[in-house]
Amino acid sequence: MEMPHNEMHRSHRIGWLRAAVLGANDGIVSTASLVIGVAAAGSAHHEIIIAGVAGLIAGAASMATGEYVSVSSQADTEKADIELEKQHLEDEPEFERRELAEIYVKRGLEPDLAKEVARQLMEHDALAAHTRDELGITDTSTANPIQAAIFSAVSFSLGSALPLSVAWLTPHTTVIWTTAASCLVFLMILGAVAARAGGASIVKGAIRVLFWSSAAMLATFGVGKLFGANV
């Protein structure tokens, strides 16, 4: 009796997972850092919250715009390459077949088998074969600007709302340390969840996020102290 063969690959999550993790991480770190920096400068509690809200709105808009523009540029490049490949297939089909066969030889196939594989794949869908194996463009890696922009903006807003809520509910005298501590907890959870969704080590993902985020918050705390109103 054959056992069922179940494979759960995660490569289809790359596009939205990258945007979501980047947005949430940036939202938590940038807002917490902003709150800590403004608080370290001796600002009043309501001024800290106003700065945090402004940071949330500006950051979400910036993340959405930046992701849309950058991923659109990637999509434009992919489309241009595909159009160029389509033209090459029309003008030099035999050269393109040999080129595809050489790719398969480099991957380990015997020359005769590589030629036969290239021939059959090109008869089936020449453009798809070259797009995938020559250009490295697949359905899972194809850029989606709108998806990236939406996931980035929403995830940034959600991430930013966490430290902002803590700062709002925390007494002014302890806002710096409470915000920093809660931010580290949020980031540790985010790193672990992102690693789990991507099939990576949960511990390694959490530590990686914690280290760099702690450095960012320490830097803004130092700047706030250095250029604060009480200096």
PyMOL commands that set and color helices and strands:
alter all, ss='L'
color gray80, all
select helices_A, chain A and resi 11-40+45-91+93-106+111-133+145-169+172-198+202-226
alter helices_A, ss='H'
color red, helices_A
deselect
rebuild
show_as cartoon
